[in-house]
Amino acid sequence: MRPIGVLGGTFDPIHVGHLRSALELLETLDLAELRFVPAKQPPHRPLPRLDGASRARLISSAIRNQPGFVLDTRELSRPGPSYTVDTLAAMRAEAGDQPLCLILGTDAFLGLPKWHRWEKLLELAHIIVMGRPGTSLTLPGELGAVMADQLTRDGRELCERPAGCVYCWDGTPLAISATQIRSLIASGRSARYLVPDEVWNIILTEEMYKSDAI
């Protein structure tokens, strides 16, 4: 079966770096769909500047015209910290044996041992690690012991079972961050072309991220 991609984060705000990587993964791996899952209360970083409803609206406007992109708001309606393992467990219950692919940047992947019940993730989903072209993934310590045997270089393996593979993928590198965007807006400069026009129009109209706090 074609896998479901799962891309989580604060998306504060969503930007073209998120969207370009998501589109390349959708097409390259022939995903059934790619779900954007905004976190309500990220466990390992400060609370987002915008509330969940505002971030969800920005995501919805950004992905509206892209087939295969889906907004999933389950973490926004769930109380407590937004633990990825809980999200994947709920998705697994819904998806049956359809493969799930959790999409992580390299830094997030290397920080997995700090995540809540992180060893359970590969029981629920494959993990796709978005790296930089020409770089190799090193698995240190505890992370390496758990995941080294799960590495695959063949994306077709993601379709053959529901979970359990770690797949490294090199996409188009775009050095864009939400922190950079918020900083530009707070300093009175434009973030146009770093976010989709629909998102930028909402940010401008509603004067989001105008305060000095980044």
N, C-alpha and C positions, 0 to 999 in steps of 0.2 A: 504494500500500500504506500501511497505517497505520504511523506511525513508532514507533520504540522510543525512549523517553526515558532519558537517562543522567544521574543526579545523583550526583556524587562528593563526597568530603569526608572529614574524620576522624570525624564523627558521635560526638563525645566529650563528652557522649552525644547521641544522636538526640533531637530535641525537637519540640514541636507546630508550631514555625515551619517546620521541614523538611517535616513531614507535611502541613500545610495547603496549602503551596505546591505540593507534589507532587500532591495530590489535585485541586487546581484545574487544574493543567496536564493531568493525565490526562483530566479530563472536558472541558475547554475545547478541547483539540486532538485529542480522540478518539485518544489514544495506544494502541497495541496493548498496551503495558506500560510501566512506569516502573521502571528498575533503580536501586537504591541500591548504590553502589560504595564501600565504606569503604577508605581509603588505609592502607597499611602504614607507608610512610615518605614523608610529604609533603615535596616538595623545598624549599618556601619557608616552612615554619613548623616549630616544635618538634615533636618526636615526641609522639604522643597520650599522655595519662595512662594510659588503659586499653590492654591488649594487644588485638590484632586479634580474637582469639576472643571476648573479653568484649564488645567493641563490636558484633561481628556478632550475638551472642546478643541484645543489647538491640534491635538493628534488627529481628531476626526476630520478637521478641515484639511490637514496635510495629506491624508491618505484617501480622501473621498473618491478620487478619480482613478485610483490604482487597483485594478482587479487583483484579488489575492491578499490584499492587506486588510486586516481586521483589528478593530479596537476591542480589547478585553479588559473590562473594568472590575474584575472580581476582587483585586487587592484593595481597591478604593472603598469597597463596601464591607471589607472584613476588618473586624477590630484587632488592635494590637499590631506588633511589628509585621511587616510584609515579608514573611519568610518564603523563599523560593520553593523549598521542599513542600510546603503546604499547597502552594499554587500548582505545582506539578502533580501532586497526589490527587487534587480535585480534577485536573485535566485528564489524568490517567483513568480515573473512574468514568469519565464521560467518553473517552476515546476508545476504550477497549484495547485491542491489540494494534491500533494504528500507531506508527512510530511518532514520538515527540522528540524535537530537537531543541535543546536549550542553547541559546546563542550568547556567547560571552566574549568580551575583549580579553586580550592576553593578561592584562593586569588583574581583572576580576577573576580569571581562571586561576592564576597563581595565588590569589588570596582565598581560595576556596576553603582551606583548613580552618578559617575563622568563621565560616558560615554555619548556621544552625543545621545540625544533622546532615552535613554535607556529604557524608559517605553514602547516603540514601539516594543521592541525585541520579547516579547511573542505574539504579534499579527502576527509576521512573522514566528516564529519558536518555537519549544520546546527548553529548555535549559537543557543540561546534565552537572551536576557538578561532576567533578572527585575529590573525597575525599580520605582520608586515611582510610584503614580498621579499624573499631572499633570506629570511630569518628562520632559525630552527627553534623548536619548542623544547626547553629543558624542564624536566619534572623533578624538582628537588624534594628530598626528605619524604615526609608522610604522603604528600600528594603523589609523588612518583611511585611509592610502594602500592598505592591503591589503584592508580590509573595507567601505569606504564603498559600493562598487558592489554589495555583496551584501545590503544592507539591504532587508527587505520588511516591509510592514504587513499582508500577507495570509497568515494561518496555513495556508491551503489549499496554498500553494506548498511547504510542508514535505512534502506527500504526493506531489509531482509528480516529484521526483528524489531520489536517495539522500543528497545532501550539498550544501553550498555556500551556503546562505542564513543571514543573521543576522536573527533575529526578536525584536523587543522586546515583552515581555509584562508587563502591570501586574496584579499579584495583590493579595490582601489583605495589607497590611503588618502584620507582627507583630514587634515589637521584642524578640526573644528571642535570646539567644546561649548557646552551650555554656559560654563563659567565665563568664557570669553564673550559670549553674546550678552549675558547679563551685565558684564562690566562695561561694554560699549554703550548699552542703553542708559545705564546709570550715569555715565559721563556725558550724556547728551549727543552721542554719535550714533550713526546708523548701523544696524545689523542686517540691512537688506542684502539679499543674495546668500546669506548664511542660513536663512530659513526660507521656506516656501513663501511666495507672495501672499497666499491666503493667511498664513500664520502671521506674517509681518503686519498685514493690515489690521488684524485683531489686536496685536500688541500695541500698535500705534493708536488705534481708536480708543482702547480702554486704558492706555497709559500704563501698561504692565512694566514691571522692573524699573520704575522711575526712581525709586529711593536710592540712597547712597550705599545701603547695605548690599553686599554681593553674596 
